[in-house]
Structure formats: structure tokens, C-alpha cells
Amino acid sequence: MEPLTDRRTHRPLTGDNIRLLTLQPGLFNDPIHCQLEQVSLGAGHAYEALSYVWGNARDTAPMILDRTPYHITKNLECALRYLRYKESPRVLWVDAICINQNDPDEKSEQVPIMGEIYSKATKVYAWLGEAD
């Protein structure tokens, strides 16, 4: 299933803006709830970045993004479950969600600055998947 990207979740980016994902707190098996926010890349916002293996694009799991159902790969779902705090939100940059994957123009603008996005993160996590 394709991610649901529309104006409710992915408003067009302006200037040097990127989207940051706020992962709401919860227990490991709770539904995943997140919000997207546009911020200026040069403004010094604190965020962590996630680099991960996307996995099978057809093997998806649901989450709630800005109160809208949204599908992500199961590998990303697993990573978010492990990164989620129990009692406080966590601000992340995750390419599959923060870049509108259904907008080729946006992808062509955002992919070249991914190095800068990762370099400005306070931490970068690499997720290969759960151990076998």
C-alpha cells in the first residue's frame, strides 16, 4: 500500500525548510502516533536522525500521522517502536516520512541535502532490523 501523502500530512516545503517528525510517547505495542512540522534547516532545531534499511515496500504497517492513517514499512515501524520514549515525545528526521515520497520534485530537492540534514542532527541512529 502506498503511503497516504496529501496536504494534511505533507504541505509543500518552502525555502530551506525540512520536515521533522515528533514521535509521541507510548509503550512498545501501543499504536504509533506522530506529527510533522516544517522547520528551517538553518535554524538549529534539535532533532535526531534515523538511517535504516527500508525493507520490502509492500510489507507495511499502519501508523497515525497528523491524525491521518499512514502506512510505513514494517522495518521502519519496528525502529520507531524501539526509539519511542515511554513518557516524552522524540523529534526525529526520517526520510521515508519527512520527504514526500509521492512528490518527485520535492525528492529531487531534498535528497541532495540529506548529508547536511544528517550532519545537523544531534544523533544519528542506524537501524538494520531486529536480530534474527
C-alpha positions, 0 to 999 in steps of 0.5 A: 500500500502506498503511503497516504501523502496529501496536504494534511500530512505533507504541505509543500516545503518552502525555502530551506525548510525540512520536515521533522517528525515528533514521535509521541510517547507510548509503550512498545505495542501501543499504536504509533502516533506522530506529527510533522512540522516544517522547520528551517534547516538553518535554524538549529532545531534539535532533532535526531536522525534515523538511517535504516534499511527500508525493507520490502515496500509492500510489507507495511504497517499502519501508523497515525500521522497528523491524525491521518492513517499512514502506512510505513514499512514494517522495518521502519515501524519496528525502529520507531517502536524501539526509539519511542520514549515511554513518557516524552515525545522524540523529534526525529528526521526520517526520510521515508516520512519527512520527504514526500515520497509521492512528490518527485520534485520535492525528492529531487530537492531534498535528497541532495541535502540529506548529508547536511540534514544528517550532519545537523542532527544531534544523533544519528541512529542506524537501524538494520532490523531486529536480530534474527 
